[in-house]
Amino acid sequence: MISEIGEAAGKVYIALEVKGEMTLAGLKTTIKADAFLTDAAIGWLAREDKLNIVKSGKTIRISLR
C-alpha cells in the first residue's frame, strides 16, 4: 500500500508541476487514482511541506510550494 501511495504522490506532484494550481476535484480527475490514494498522496506531500493547500468556501485549491 505504501508504494501505491508513493506512486500516486508522484502523479500528484507531476500534475501540479505541469498544470499549476488545481482544485482537489480536478486533481483527482487528472491523476485517475481512487479517492483514498489521491487523498493519501496529498497528505504525504503536505507532510513533506511540498504543497500549498487553500480552502475557499467549498473549494480546495492545491499548488506546489
N, CA, C and O atoms as a GROMACS GRO file, in nm:
protein
  260
    1MET      N    1   0.082  -0.119   0.000
    1MET     CA    2   0.000   0.000   0.000
    1MET      C    3   0.087   0.126   0.000
    1MET      O    4   0.054   0.224  -0.067
    2ILE      N    5   0.197   0.124   0.074
    2ILE     CA    6   0.285   0.241   0.079
    2ILE      C    7   0.338   0.275  -0.060
    2ILE      O    8   0.346   0.392  -0.096
    3SER      N    9   0.376   0.174  -0.136
    3SER     CA   10   0.430   0.201  -0.270
    3SER      C   11   0.321   0.259  -0.362
    3SER      O   12   0.352   0.342  -0.447
    4GLU      N   13   0.197   0.215  -0.346
    4GLU     CA   14   0.087   0.270  -0.427
    4GLU      C   15   0.063   0.417  -0.392
    4GLU      O   16   0.037   0.498  -0.481
    5ILE      N   17   0.072   0.450  -0.264
    5ILE     CA   18   0.055   0.589  -0.222
    5ILE      C   19   0.171   0.673  -0.276
    5ILE      O   20   0.151   0.785  -0.322
    6GLY      N   21   0.291   0.618  -0.270
    6GLY     CA   22   0.408   0.688  -0.324
    6GLY      C   23   0.395   0.715  -0.473
    6GLY      O   24   0.430   0.823  -0.520
    7GLU      N   25   0.345   0.616  -0.547
    7GLU     CA   26   0.322   0.635  -0.691
    7GLU      C   27   0.219   0.745  -0.716
    7GLU      O   28   0.237   0.829  -0.803
    8ALA      N   29   0.112   0.743  -0.638
    8ALA     CA   30   0.008   0.846  -0.652
    8ALA      C   31   0.064   0.983  -0.617
    8ALA      O   32   0.029   1.083  -0.680
    9ALA      N   33   0.151   0.990  -0.515
    9ALA     CA   34   0.214   1.117  -0.478
    9ALA      C   35   0.298   1.170  -0.594
    9ALA      O   36   0.299   1.291  -0.620
   10GLY      N   37   0.368   1.082  -0.662
   10GLY     CA   38   0.445   1.123  -0.779
   10GLY      C   39   0.356   1.178  -0.888
   10GLY      O   40   0.390   1.277  -0.952
   11LYS      N   41   0.241   1.114  -0.912
   11LYS     CA   42   0.146   1.161  -1.012
   11LYS      C   43   0.089   1.297  -0.974
   11LYS      O   44   0.073   1.385  -1.059
   12VAL      N   45   0.058   1.315  -0.845
   12VAL     CA   46   0.006   1.444  -0.798
   12VAL      C   47   0.111   1.552  -0.820
   12VAL      O   48   0.079   1.659  -0.872
   13TYR      N   49   0.234   1.525  -0.782
   13TYR     CA   50   0.342   1.623  -0.795
   13TYR      C   51   0.361   1.663  -0.942
   13TYR      O   52   0.371   1.782  -0.973
   14ILE      N   53   0.366   1.565  -1.030
   14ILE     CA   54   0.387   1.593  -1.172
   14ILE      C   55   0.268   1.672  -1.229
   14ILE      O   56   0.288   1.766  -1.306
   15ALA      N   57   0.147   1.635  -1.193
   15ALA     CA   58   0.029   1.707  -1.242
   15ALA      C   59   0.033   1.853  -1.200
   15ALA      O   60   0.003   1.942  -1.280
   16LEU      N   61   0.071   1.879  -1.075
   16LEU     CA   62   0.078   2.017  -1.026
   16LEU      C   63   0.194   2.092  -1.090
   16LEU      O   64   0.184   2.212  -1.115
   17GLU      N   65   0.302   2.023  -1.117
   17GLU     CA   66   0.418   2.085  -1.181
   17GLU      C   67   0.383   2.127  -1.325
   17GLU      O   68   0.424   2.234  -1.370
   18VAL      N   69   0.308   2.043  -1.394
   18VAL     CA   70   0.273   2.070  -1.534
   18VAL      C   71   0.158   2.170  -1.545
   18VAL      O   72   0.165   2.264  -1.624
   19LYS      N   73   0.052   2.150  -1.467
   19LYS     CA   74  -0.069   2.230  -1.482
   19LYS      C   75  -0.078   2.348  -1.386
   19LYS      O   76  -0.160   2.438  -1.408
   20GLY      N   77   0.003   2.350  -1.282
   20GLY     CA   78  -0.007   2.457  -1.183
   20GLY      C   79  -0.119   2.428  -1.084
   20GLY      O   80  -0.163   2.314  -1.070
   21GLU      N   81  -0.165   2.532  -1.017
   21GLU     CA   82  -0.268   2.517  -0.914
   21GLU      C   83  -0.392   2.447  -0.970
   21GLU      O   84  -0.437   2.475  -1.081
   22MET      N   85  -0.446   2.356  -0.890
   22MET     CA   86  -0.565   2.281  -0.929
   22MET      C   87  -0.658   2.267  -0.810
   22MET      O   88  -0.616   2.275  -0.695
   23THR      N   89  -0.786   2.245  -0.840
   23THR     CA   90  -0.880   2.211  -0.733
   23THR      C   91  -0.858   2.065  -0.696
   23THR      O   92  -0.802   1.988  -0.774
   24LEU      N   93  -0.903   2.029  -0.579
   24LEU     CA   94  -0.893   1.889  -0.535
   24LEU      C   95  -0.968   1.798  -0.632
   24LEU      O   96  -0.917   1.693  -0.670
   25ALA      N   97  -1.087   1.838  -0.671
   25ALA     CA   98  -1.166   1.757  -0.765
   25ALA      C   99  -1.094   1.743  -0.899
   25ALA      O  100  -1.090   1.634  -0.957
   26GLY      N  101  -1.038   1.851  -0.949
   26GLY     CA  102  -0.965   1.848  -1.076
   26GLY      C  103  -0.842   1.760  -1.068
   26GLY      O  104  -0.810   1.689  -1.163
   27LEU      N  105  -0.775   1.764  -0.955
   27LEU     CA  106  -0.656   1.682  -0.936
   27LEU      C  107  -0.693   1.533  -0.935
   27LEU      O  108  -0.624   1.451  -0.995
   28LYS      N  109  -0.801   1.500  -0.866
   28LYS     CA  110  -0.847   1.360  -0.862
   28LYS      C  111  -0.881   1.310  -1.002
   28LYS      O  112  -0.851   1.196  -1.036
   29THR      N  113  -0.944   1.394  -1.081
   29THR     CA  114  -0.978   1.358  -1.219
   29THR      C  115  -0.852   1.341  -1.303
   29THR      O  116  -0.842   1.248  -1.383
   30THR      N  117  -0.756   1.430  -1.285
   30THR     CA  118  -0.634   1.429  -1.366
   30THR      C  119  -0.548   1.306  -1.342
   30THR      O  120  -0.500   1.245  -1.438
   31ILE      N  121  -0.528   1.268  -1.215
   31ILE     CA  122  -0.435   1.157  -1.191
   31ILE      C  123  -0.501   1.020  -1.201
   31ILE      O  124  -0.433   0.918  -1.202
   32LYS      N  125  -0.633   1.018  -1.209
   32LYS     CA  126  -0.707   0.892  -1.230
   32LYS      C  127  -0.673   0.783  -1.129
   32LYS      O  128  -0.657   0.666  -1.165
   33ALA      N  129  -0.662   0.822  -1.004
   33ALA     CA  130  -0.643   0.725  -0.895
   33ALA      C  131  -0.770   0.730  -0.809
   33ALA      O  132  -0.845   0.827  -0.815
   34ASP      N  133  -0.793   0.627  -0.730
   34ASP     CA  134  -0.913   0.632  -0.646
   34ASP      C  135  -0.898   0.740  -0.539
   34ASP      O  136  -0.787   0.787  -0.511
   35ALA      N  137  -1.010   0.777  -0.480
   35ALA     CA  138  -1.013   0.888  -0.386
   35ALA      C  139  -0.920   0.867  -0.267
   35ALA      O  140  -0.851   0.961  -0.226
   36PHE      N  141  -0.916   0.746  -0.213
   36PHE     CA  142  -0.828   0.720  -0.098
   36PHE      C  143  -0.682   0.744  -0.134
   36PHE      O  144  -0.611   0.812  -0.060
   37LEU      N  145  -0.637   0.688  -0.246
   37LEU     CA  146  -0.496   0.705  -0.285
   37LEU      C  147  -0.462   0.851  -0.310
   37LEU      O  148  -0.355   0.898  -0.273
   38THR      N  149  -0.554   0.923  -0.375
   38THR     CA  150  -0.530   1.065  -0.401
   38THR      C  151  -0.519   1.143  -0.271
   38THR      O  152  -0.427   1.223  -0.254
   39ASP      N  153  -0.611   1.119  -0.179
   39ASP     CA  154  -0.607   1.189  -0.050
   39ASP      C  155  -0.482   1.153   0.029
   39ASP      O  156  -0.420   1.241   0.089
   40ALA      N  157  -0.444   1.026   0.028
   40ALA     CA  158  -0.324   0.984   0.099
   40ALA      C  159  -0.199   1.046   0.037
   40ALA      O  160  -0.108   1.087   0.108
   41ALA      N  161  -0.196   1.054  -0.096
   41ALA     CA  162  -0.082   1.114  -0.166
   41ALA      C  163  -0.070   1.263  -0.133
   41ALA      O  164   0.040   1.313  -0.112
   42ILE      N  165  -0.183   1.332  -0.129
   42ILE     CA  166  -0.182   1.474  -0.094
   42ILE      C  167  -0.134   1.491   0.050
   42ILE      O  168  -0.056   1.581   0.080
   43GLY      N  169  -0.181   1.405   0.140
   43GLY     CA  170  -0.135   1.410   0.279
   43GLY      C  171   0.014   1.387   0.290
   43GLY      O  172   0.082   1.455   0.368
   44TRP      N  173   0.066   1.292   0.215
   44TRP     CA  174   0.209   1.261   0.214
   44TRP      C  175   0.289   1.384   0.171
   44TRP      O  176   0.384   1.424   0.238
   45LEU      N  177   0.248   1.444   0.058
   45LEU     CA  178   0.320   1.561   0.007
   45LEU      C  179   0.305   1.682   0.100
   45LEU      O  180   0.398   1.761   0.116
   46ALA      N  181   0.188   1.696   0.162
   46ALA     CA  182   0.168   1.805   0.256
   46ALA      C  183   0.258   1.787   0.378
   46ALA      O  184   0.315   1.884   0.428
   47ARG      N  185   0.270   1.665   0.426
   47ARG     CA  186   0.356   1.636   0.542
   47ARG      C  187   0.501   1.667   0.511
   47ARG      O  188   0.576   1.709   0.600
   48GLU      N  189   0.541   1.647   0.385
   48GLU     CA  190   0.678   1.679   0.343
   48GLU      C  191   0.694   1.827   0.307
   48GLU      O  192   0.798   1.868   0.258
   49ASP      N  193   0.590   1.907   0.332
   49ASP     CA  194   0.589   2.052   0.308
   49ASP      C  195   0.611   2.086   0.161
   49ASP      O  196   0.680   2.183   0.129
   50LYS      N  197   0.552   2.007   0.072
   50LYS     CA  198   0.566   2.029  -0.072
   50LYS      C  199   0.447   2.104  -0.132
   50LYS      O  200   0.454   2.149  -0.246
   51LEU      N  201   0.337   2.117  -0.056
   51LEU     CA  202   0.213   2.173  -0.112
   51LEU      C  203   0.164   2.295  -0.037
   51LEU      O  204   0.188   2.312   0.082
   52ASN      N  205   0.095   2.381  -0.111
   52ASN     CA  206   0.011   2.486  -0.054
   52ASN      C  207  -0.132   2.437  -0.070
   52ASN      O  208  -0.172   2.396  -0.179
   53ILE      N  209  -0.209   2.440   0.037
   53ILE     CA  210  -0.348   2.398   0.031
   53ILE      C  211  -0.433   2.511   0.088
   53ILE      O  212  -0.413   2.553   0.202
   54VAL      N  213  -0.528   2.560   0.007
   54VAL     CA  214  -0.612   2.672   0.048
   54VAL      C  215  -0.757   2.632   0.030
   54VAL      O  216  -0.797   2.585  -0.077
   55LYS      N  217  -0.837   2.653   0.135
   55LYS     CA  218  -0.980   2.625   0.127
   55LYS      C  219  -1.054   2.758   0.116
   55LYS      O  220  -1.033   2.848   0.197
   56SER      N  221  -1.138   2.770   0.015
   56SER     CA  222  -1.218   2.890  -0.006
   56SER      C  223  -1.363   2.845  -0.027
   56SER      O  224  -1.398   2.795  -0.134
   57GLY      N  225  -1.444   2.864   0.074
   57GLY     CA  226  -1.580   2.812   0.067
   57GLY      C  227  -1.577   2.660   0.066
   57GLY      O  228  -1.523   2.597   0.157
   58LYS      N  229  -1.635   2.601  -0.038
   58LYS     CA  230  -1.635   2.455  -0.051
   58LYS      C  231  -1.522   2.405  -0.141
   58LYS      O  232  -1.506   2.285  -0.159
   59THR      N  233  -1.445   2.497  -0.198
   59THR     CA  234  -1.340   2.460  -0.293
   59THR      C  235  -1.205   2.451  -0.224
   59THR      O  236  -1.168   2.539  -0.146
   60ILE      N  237  -1.131   2.345  -0.253
   60ILE     CA  238  -0.995   2.329  -0.202
   60ILE      C  239  -0.901   2.339  -0.321
   60ILE      O  240  -0.914   2.264  -0.418
   61ARG      N  241  -0.805   2.434  -0.315
   61ARG     CA  242  -0.709   2.455  -0.422
   61ARG      C  243  -0.572   2.411  -0.372
   61ARG      O  244  -0.532   2.443  -0.260
   62ILE      N  245  -0.500   2.338  -0.458
   62ILE     CA  246  -0.371   2.282  -0.422
   62ILE      C  247  -0.267   2.326  -0.524
   62ILE      O  248  -0.293   2.325  -0.644
   63SER      N  249  -0.149   2.364  -0.474
   63SER     CA  250  -0.038   2.400  -0.563
   63SER      C  251   0.092   2.358  -0.496
   63SER      O  252   0.096   2.328  -0.377
   64LEU      N  253   0.198   2.357  -0.575
   64LEU     CA  254   0.331   2.327  -0.521
   64LEU      C  255   0.385   2.450  -0.450
   64LEU      O  256   0.352   2.563  -0.485
   65ARG      N  257   0.469   2.427  -0.348
   65ARG     CA  258   0.536   2.538  -0.279
   65ARG      C  259   0.647   2.591  -0.363
   65ARG      O  260   0.716   2.684  -0.322
   0.00000   0.00000   0.00000
